[in-house]
């Protein structure tokens, strides 16, 4: 299930910080908690994929300011939300509609439209591009202890961990052994670095890529996000070249 959420600001221009994913995460959890507190508690379990993802916060027009940690948005604002879990979708969208006034980074918005989007009929062989960058990590020894290391698409382990993360989500969703058939071919890659919490940074990648393999497995990534930290605003993709369909 995939949704487009359009927002209107009380002003014609408004600030949008580049590091804004945690604000959207807070909004999602607050709206889910307001409708379904038990689900909200379950989603806070550590080290378990949350099976939802969302895009970066976008605006119809934007103006960058040299040296600033934000850009100026103009016109309507919007972002995308996706999950394979009906209960999560119902709680978040229900919470938005119940309380459409939204405050993000001291800017006030109003939820103007929530639109359910059609999904592809098939997934293998399609070209995908990121709506939020894909994060893939591993553990490497450093000074006698294991340290998290952000992988890049230039490293083979990136693809192995991407596949294993996807298979883990498949097991959580379907409760059965996941398919093995999955391959990614990256066409374009651009690194991004985000501050996900004060002083904590994540390197991730905006990608254009082709995915091949089991349709049901790729669909899990399309709905729940590719890679890690999806609930922090990473790993949402759209099908490239479909006239705007995401």
C-alpha positions in Angstrom: 0.0 0.0 0.0 1.4 3.3 -1.1 0.1 6.8 -0.4 0.9 10.4 -1.5 0.4 12.9 1.3 0.1 16.5 0.1 0.5 19.4 2.6 -0.2 23.1 2.4 1.8 25.6 4.5 0.3 28.6 6.1 2.9 30.7 4.3 3.8 30.9 0.6 7.4 30.1 1.5 8.7 27.9 4.3 12.0 26.3 5.5 12.8 22.6 5.0 16.0 21.3 6.8 18.0 18.9 4.7 18.2 16.6 7.7 14.5 16.2 8.2 13.8 12.4 8.2 13.5 12.2 12.0 10.8 14.8 11.9 8.7 12.7 9.5 9.5 9.6 11.6 8.1 11.4 14.7 5.0 12.4 12.8 4.4 8.8 11.7 4.8 7.3 15.1 2.6 10.0 16.8 -0.2 9.5 14.4 0.0 5.7 14.7 0.0 6.0 18.5 -3.1 8.2 18.5 -5.0 5.5 16.6 -3.4 2.3 17.7 -1.2 2.5 20.8 -0.5 -1.2 20.9 0.8 -1.2 17.3 3.0 1.8 18.2 4.6 -0.1 21.0 5.2 -3.1 18.8 6.9 -0.8 16.2 9.4 0.4 18.8 10.9 -3.1 19.3 14.6 -2.8 18.7 16.5 -4.5 15.8 13.5 -5.7 13.9 12.6 -4.3 10.5 9.5 -2.0 10.9 8.1 -2.9 7.4 7.3 0.7 6.4 9.2 3.4 4.6 8.7 6.9 3.4 10.3 9.4 1.0 12.2 12.6 1.6 10.0 15.7 2.1 9.5 17.4 -1.2 8.1 20.7 -2.5 6.7 21.9 -5.8 9.5 24.5 -6.0 12.6 25.1 -3.9 15.4 27.6 -3.5 18.8 26.7 -2.1 20.7 29.1 0.1 24.5 28.9 0.2 25.8 27.7 3.5 22.5 27.1 5.1 21.2 23.7 6.6 17.8 24.2 4.9 16.2 25.1 1.6 13.2 27.3 1.0 10.1 25.5 -0.2 7.4 27.1 -2.3 3.9 25.9 -3.2 2.6 22.6 -2.0 4.7 20.1 0.0 4.4 16.3 -0.2 5.9 13.0 0.7 5.2 9.3 0.0 4.5 6.6 2.5 4.5 2.8 1.9 3.9 -0.4 3.8 2.8 -4.0 3.1 1.0 -4.0 6.5 -2.7 -2.9 6.3 -2.8 -2.2 10.1 0.2 0.2 9.8 -1.4 2.0 6.8 -4.8 2.3 8.5 -3.3 3.7 11.7 -1.1 6.3 10.1 -3.5 7.5 7.5 -6.4 7.4 10.0 -4.3 9.5 12.4 -3.5 12.0 9.7 -7.1 12.4 8.7 -8.2 12.6 12.3 -5.7 15.4 13.0 -4.7 17.1 9.7 -2.8 19.9 11.4 0.9 19.1 11.3 3.9 20.9 12.8 7.3 19.9 11.4 10.5 21.8 12.4 8.5 24.7 13.7 6.6 25.0 10.4 2.8 24.5 10.4 1.3 22.4 7.6 -2.2 21.2 6.9 -2.8 17.8 5.3 -4.6 18.7 2.1 -4.9 15.3 0.4 -4.1 11.7 1.0 -4.1 9.7 -2.2 -3.8 5.9 -2.5 -1.5 5.0 -5.4 -1.6 2.1 -7.8 1.2 -0.3 -7.7 3.0 -2.2 -10.6 1.6 -5.4 -11.9 5.1 -7.0 -11.9 8.5 -6.1 -10.4 11.3 -8.1 -11.9 13.2 -6.4 -14.8 11.9 -2.9 -13.9 14.2 0.1 -13.5 13.8 1.8 -10.0 15.0 5.1 -8.7 15.2 6.2 -5.0 12.7 8.5 -3.3 14.9 8.3 -0.3 18.5 7.0 -0.4 19.3 3.3 0.3 21.4 2.6 3.4 23.4 -0.7 3.8 25.8 -1.4 6.6 28.1 -4.1 8.0 30.2 -4.7 11.1 34.0 -4.4 10.8 36.7 -4.8 13.5 38.4 -1.6 14.6 40.7 -1.3 17.6 39.5 -4.6 19.0 35.8 -4.0 18.7 33.1 -4.2 16.0 32.1 -0.9 14.4 29.2 -0.2 12.0 30.5 0.6 8.5 28.4 2.1 5.7 28.7 0.1 2.5 28.7 1.5 -1.0 27.5 0.1 -4.3 31.1 -0.3 -5.3 31.5 -3.1 -2.7 30.3 -6.6 -3.3 29.1 -6.9 0.3 26.6 -4.1 -0.4 24.6 -6.4 -2.7 24.9 -9.4 -0.4 23.6 -7.5 2.6 20.9 -5.8 0.5 19.6 -9.3 -0.5 19.8 -10.7 3.0 17.9 -7.7 4.5 15.2 -8.2 1.9 14.9 -11.9 2.6 14.6 -11.1 6.4 11.7 -8.8 5.7 10.1 -11.5 3.5 10.2 -14.0 6.4 8.7 -11.4 8.8 5.9 -10.7 6.3 5.1 -14.2 5.0 6.4 -16.5 7.7 8.1 -18.9 5.2 11.5 -19.4 3.7 12.4 -16.6 1.3 13.3 -17.0 -2.4 16.9 -16.9 -3.3 16.4 -15.3 -6.7 17.4 -11.6 -6.5 19.9 -9.4 -8.3 20.5 -5.7 -8.6 22.3 -3.9 -11.3 23.1 -0.2 -10.4 22.9 2.3 -13.3 23.6 5.5 -11.4 24.8 6.1 -7.8 25.1 9.3 -5.8 26.2 9.3 -2.1 24.3 11.4 0.5 25.1 11.9 4.2 22.3 12.6 6.7 22.3 13.5 10.4 19.6 11.0 11.6 20.0 12.0 15.2 22.1 14.7 16.8 25.7 13.8 16.2 24.8 10.5 14.5 25.3 10.3 10.7 24.3 7.9 8.0 25.8 7.6 4.5 23.3 6.3 2.0 22.9 6.2 -1.8 20.5 7.7 -4.3 20.4 5.0 -6.9 18.9 4.2 -10.3 19.0 0.4 -10.6 17.4 -2.6 -12.3 16.1 -5.4 -10.1 15.8 -9.0 -11.3 14.4 -12.1 -9.6 11.4 -13.3 -7.7 8.5 -10.9 -8.1 7.1 -11.4 -4.6 10.6 -10.7 -3.0 11.1 -7.5 -5.0 7.6 -6.4 -4.1 8.6 -6.6 -0.4 11.4 -4.1 -1.1 9.1 -1.9 -3.1 6.5 -1.8 -0.3 8.7 -1.9 2.8 11.9 -0.4 1.5 15.2 -1.6 0.3 18.2 -1.7 2.6 18.2 -0.8 6.2 16.8 1.9 8.5 13.6 2.2 6.5 11.7 3.6 9.5 14.3 6.4 9.6 13.4 7.5 6.1 15.7 5.4 3.9 15.2 2.9 1.0 11.9 4.0 -0.7 11.9 3.6 -4.4 9.7 4.2 -7.4 9.5 2.6 -10.8 11.4 4.8 -13.1 9.8 6.1 -16.3 6.1 5.5 -15.6 4.8 9.0 -16.2 4.8 9.9 -12.5 3.5 6.6 -11.0 5.5 5.7 -7.9 
